[in-house]
Amino acid sequence: MSATMQGTFQSLADATTGTATLEVNESGAVLQLEDMSTGPGKDLRVMLSPGTLAARAGGELEVSSTKMIEIGPFRAGATQRFVMDSQMWTAMEEPVRSVLIYDYSAKNTRGAAALSDQK
């Protein structure tokens, strides 16, 4: 069984652009980030979340879940690839619905890409 999900980053705490493609297969999953850009930060990480993007009362977007699992550091550069083996992938108890760029030092989400199935 394999599946591919894709999403475009929306800016949250800082201007963030790019796309995320998550390919799930028998041996785990691969996350590919392309055309990525966000503001500078001391401790930026790439996270997976079961949450989706939802508008708050004021109209700003926020992630609907506080649950996150870290898959690696966010490195400067347009394209990044993260490979998760089946053990790491199956450790996630809920379906992954979004990819986040999280800033540990500021404790906020710079940007998020809500994933949808690709046909």
The 8 nearest C-alpha neighbors of each residue, nearest first, counted from 0:
[[1, 24, 25, 2, 23, 26, 3, 27],
 [0, 2, 24, 23, 25, 3, 22, 28],
 [1, 3, 23, 22, 4, 24, 0, 116],
 [2, 4, 22, 21, 117, 116, 23, 5],
 [5, 3, 116, 115, 21, 117, 114, 20],
 [4, 6, 20, 114, 115, 19, 21, 116],
 [5, 7, 114, 112, 113, 19, 18, 115],
 [6, 8, 18, 112, 17, 19, 9, 113],
 [7, 9, 112, 111, 16, 17, 18, 110],
 [8, 10, 111, 110, 112, 15, 11, 7],
 [9, 11, 110, 15, 14, 13, 109, 12],
 [10, 12, 110, 109, 13, 108, 9, 60],
 [13, 11, 109, 108, 10, 107, 110, 14],
 [14, 12, 109, 11, 10, 15, 38, 37],
 [13, 15, 10, 37, 38, 16, 11, 12],
 [16, 14, 37, 10, 110, 36, 13, 9],
 [17, 15, 36, 8, 35, 37, 9, 14],
 [16, 18, 35, 34, 8, 33, 7, 36],
 [17, 19, 7, 33, 6, 32, 8, 34],
 [18, 20, 32, 6, 5, 31, 7, 33],
 [19, 21, 5, 31, 30, 4, 22, 32],
 [22, 20, 30, 4, 3, 29, 5, 23],
 [21, 23, 3, 29, 28, 2, 20, 30],
 [22, 24, 28, 2, 1, 27, 3, 21],
 [23, 25, 1, 27, 26, 28, 0, 22],
 [26, 24, 27, 0, 1, 23, 85, 28],
 [25, 27, 85, 24, 84, 28, 23, 83],
 [28, 26, 85, 84, 24, 88, 83, 25],
 [27, 29, 23, 83, 22, 24, 82, 88],
 [28, 30, 82, 22, 81, 21, 83, 31],
 [31, 29, 21, 81, 80, 20, 82, 22],
 [30, 32, 80, 20, 19, 79, 21, 33],
 [33, 31, 19, 79, 78, 18, 80, 20],
 [32, 34, 78, 18, 35, 17, 77, 31],
 [33, 35, 77, 17, 78, 18, 36, 32],
 [36, 34, 17, 77, 33, 16, 78, 32],
 [35, 37, 16, 15, 17, 34, 77, 38],
 [38, 36, 15, 14, 39, 16, 13, 35],
 [37, 39, 13, 14, 40, 36, 15, 109],
 [40, 38, 37, 41, 43, 75, 42, 13],
 [39, 41, 42, 43, 38, 102, 104, 105],
 [42, 40, 43, 104, 39, 102, 103, 105],
 [43, 41, 103, 102, 40, 104, 44, 72],
 [42, 44, 102, 73, 101, 40, 72, 103],
 [45, 43, 72, 73, 101, 100, 71, 46],
 [44, 46, 100, 71, 73, 70, 72, 99],
 [47, 45, 69, 99, 68, 70, 98, 67],
 [46, 48, 98, 68, 67, 97, 99, 95],
 [47, 49, 67, 50, 97, 95, 66, 96],
 [50, 48, 95, 96, 94, 93, 97, 64],
 [51, 49, 64, 63, 48, 62, 96, 97],
 [50, 52, 63, 62, 113, 96, 97, 53],
 [53, 51, 62, 61, 63, 60, 113, 50],
 [52, 54, 60, 61, 63, 62, 51, 55],
 [55, 53, 60, 58, 59, 61, 56, 52],
 [54, 56, 58, 57, 59, 60, 53, 61],
 [55, 57, 58, 54, 59, 60, 53, 61],
 [58, 56, 55, 59, 54, 60, 61, 53],
 [57, 59, 55, 54, 56, 60, 53, 61],
 [60, 58, 54, 55, 57, 61, 56, 11],
 [59, 61, 54, 53, 55, 52, 58, 11],
 [60, 62, 53, 52, 54, 63, 59, 55],
 [61, 63, 52, 51, 64, 50, 53, 60],
 [62, 64, 50, 51, 52, 53, 61, 65],
 [65, 63, 50, 66, 62, 49, 48, 51],
 [64, 66, 67, 63, 62, 50, 48, 49],
 [67, 65, 64, 48, 49, 68, 50, 47],
 [68, 66, 48, 47, 46, 65, 69, 49],
 [67, 69, 47, 46, 70, 48, 66, 91],
 [70, 68, 46, 71, 45, 47, 67, 44],
 [69, 71, 46, 45, 68, 81, 47, 72],
 [72, 70, 45, 69, 44, 73, 81, 46],
 [71, 73, 44, 45, 74, 43, 70, 42],
 [74, 72, 44, 43, 45, 71, 75, 100],
 [75, 73, 72, 76, 79, 43, 44, 77],
 [74, 76, 73, 77, 36, 35, 37, 78],
 [77, 75, 78, 74, 35, 79, 36, 34],
 [76, 78, 34, 35, 33, 36, 79, 75],
 [79, 77, 33, 32, 76, 34, 35, 80],
 [80, 78, 32, 31, 33, 81, 77, 76],
 [79, 81, 31, 30, 32, 82, 78, 29],
 [82, 80, 30, 29, 31, 83, 79, 70],
 [81, 83, 29, 28, 30, 84, 80, 27],
 [84, 82, 28, 27, 87, 88, 29, 81],
 [83, 85, 27, 87, 86, 26, 88, 82],
 [84, 86, 27, 88, 26, 87, 89, 83],
 [87, 85, 89, 84, 88, 90, 27, 83],
 [88, 86, 90, 84, 85, 89, 83, 91],
 [87, 89, 85, 90, 86, 27, 83, 91],
 [88, 90, 91, 86, 87, 85, 92, 27],
 [91, 89, 87, 88, 92, 86, 85, 93],
 [92, 90, 89, 93, 88, 87, 94, 68],
 [91, 93, 90, 94, 89, 95, 49, 88],
 [92, 94, 91, 49, 95, 48, 96, 90],
 [95, 93, 49, 96, 92, 91, 48, 50],
 [94, 96, 49, 48, 97, 47, 93, 50],
 [95, 97, 49, 114, 50, 51, 113, 48],
 [98, 96, 113, 114, 48, 112, 95, 47],
 [97, 99, 47, 112, 111, 46, 48, 113],
 [100, 98, 111, 46, 45, 101, 110, 47],
 [99, 101, 45, 110, 109, 44, 108, 46],
 [102, 100, 108, 44, 43, 109, 99, 107],
 [101, 103, 43, 107, 105, 106, 104, 42],
 [104, 102, 106, 42, 105, 101, 43, 107],
 [103, 105, 102, 106, 42, 41, 40, 43],
 [104, 106, 102, 107, 103, 40, 42, 41],
 [107, 105, 103, 102, 104, 108, 101, 109],
 [108, 106, 102, 105, 101, 109, 12, 103],
 [107, 109, 101, 110, 100, 12, 102, 11],
 [110, 108, 12, 13, 11, 100, 101, 107],
 [109, 111, 10, 11, 15, 100, 9, 108],
 [112, 110, 99, 8, 9, 98, 100, 113],
 [111, 113, 8, 6, 7, 98, 97, 9],
 [114, 112, 97, 6, 51, 96, 52, 111],
 [115, 113, 6, 5, 97, 96, 4, 112],
 [114, 116, 4, 5, 6, 117, 113, 96],
 [117, 115, 4, 3, 118, 5, 114, 2],
 [118, 116, 4, 3, 115, 5, 2, 114],
 [117, 116, 3, 4, 2, 115, 5, 1]]
